[in-house]
Amino acid sequence: MRNHTRGRKPFFLLFIAFFFLIGWLVMFLWNAILPDLLGIKQIGYWQSIGLLALCRILFGHFGFKGRPGPGGRFGGGERFKERMMNMTDEERERLQRLWRNKCS
């Protein structure tokens, strides 16, 4: 039998090291900038890890999922631009009214 976990071990160790490095970086930047700028207390390492976890809960991913495809986040992209360019004035006005009603 072949051992399929052999290649995962270095990746897992690298992930753990990266996690601890990011925690240290958050702590360093917080303590270097915010106490002087806003007059707040400095934080410790485990508080920075907790802050990262809180950000993950509140905002989702940390940006490691990569950029969206050519359509952008909402899937429009070139097709959306083309549709907007080919709209008549009446269609454009109707769309603007629709968005004003939704956003107000």
C-alpha positions as CSV (number, residue, x, y, z in Angstrom):
1,M,0.0,0.0,0.0
2,R,1.1,3.5,-0.7
3,N,1.2,6.2,1.9
4,H,-0.8,9.1,0.6
5,T,-0.3,11.4,3.6
6,R,3.4,11.8,3.0
7,G,3.0,14.9,0.7
8,R,0.4,16.6,3.0
9,K,2.7,16.8,6.0
10,P,4.9,19.6,4.7
11,F,1.9,21.5,3.5
12,F,0.2,21.2,6.9
13,L,3.3,22.4,8.7
14,L,3.6,25.3,6.3
15,F,0.0,26.2,6.9
16,I,0.5,26.2,10.7
17,A,3.6,28.3,10.3
18,F,1.8,30.8,8.1
19,F,-1.1,31.0,10.6
20,F,1.3,31.9,13.4
21,L,3.1,34.4,11.2
22,I,-0.1,36.1,10.3
23,G,-1.1,36.3,14.0
24,W,2.3,37.9,14.8
25,L,1.9,40.3,11.8
26,V,-1.5,41.5,13.0
27,M,-0.2,42.0,16.6
28,F,2.8,43.9,15.3
29,L,0.8,46.2,13.0
30,W,-1.9,46.8,15.7
31,N,0.7,47.7,18.3
32,A,2.8,49.8,15.9
33,I,-0.1,51.9,14.5
34,L,-3.3,52.0,16.6
35,P,-2.1,52.9,20.1
36,D,-0.5,56.1,18.9
37,L,-3.1,56.9,16.3
38,L,-6.3,56.2,18.3
39,G,-5.0,55.9,21.9
40,I,-6.1,52.3,22.4
41,K,-4.3,49.6,24.3
42,Q,-1.8,47.2,22.8
43,I,-2.8,43.6,22.2
44,G,-1.0,40.3,22.8
45,Y,-0.4,37.5,20.4
46,W,-3.5,35.4,21.3
47,Q,-5.7,38.5,21.1
48,S,-4.5,39.0,17.6
49,I,-5.4,35.4,16.8
50,G,-8.8,36.0,18.3
51,L,-9.1,39.1,16.2
52,L,-8.3,37.1,13.1
53,A,-11.0,34.6,14.0
54,L,-13.5,37.3,14.6
55,C,-12.8,38.8,11.2
56,R,-13.2,35.4,9.7
57,I,-16.6,35.0,11.3
58,L,-17.8,38.5,10.4
59,F,-16.4,39.0,6.9
60,G,-16.0,35.5,5.5
61,H,-12.7,34.6,3.9
62,F,-9.4,36.5,4.3
63,G,-9.0,36.9,0.6
64,F,-7.2,33.6,-0.1
65,K,-9.9,32.3,-2.4
66,G,-8.4,34.1,-5.4
67,R,-9.9,36.7,-7.7
68,P,-13.2,36.1,-9.3
69,G,-13.3,35.2,-13.0
70,P,-13.7,37.6,-15.9
71,G,-17.3,38.2,-14.9
72,G,-16.3,39.8,-11.6
73,R,-18.0,39.1,-8.3
74,F,-21.5,39.4,-9.7
75,G,-21.0,37.7,-13.0
76,G,-21.5,40.7,-15.4
77,G,-18.3,41.6,-17.0
78,E,-18.2,42.1,-20.7
79,R,-21.7,40.8,-21.2
80,F,-23.1,43.4,-18.8
81,K,-21.1,46.2,-20.5
82,E,-22.4,45.1,-23.9
83,R,-26.0,45.0,-22.7
84,M,-25.7,48.5,-21.1
85,M,-24.2,49.9,-24.4
86,N,-27.1,48.5,-26.4
87,M,-29.9,49.8,-24.2
88,T,-32.3,52.4,-25.5
89,D,-32.8,55.6,-23.5
90,E,-36.2,54.3,-22.3
91,E,-34.7,51.0,-21.0
92,R,-31.8,52.9,-19.3
93,E,-34.3,55.2,-17.6
94,R,-36.4,52.2,-16.5
95,L,-33.4,50.5,-15.0
96,Q,-32.4,53.7,-13.2
97,R,-35.8,54.0,-11.6
98,L,-35.7,50.3,-10.6
99,W,-32.4,50.8,-8.9
100,R,-33.5,54.0,-7.2
101,N,-36.5,52.2,-5.8
102,K,-34.4,49.3,-4.6
103,C,-31.7,51.5,-3.0
104,S,-33.9,54.0,-1.2
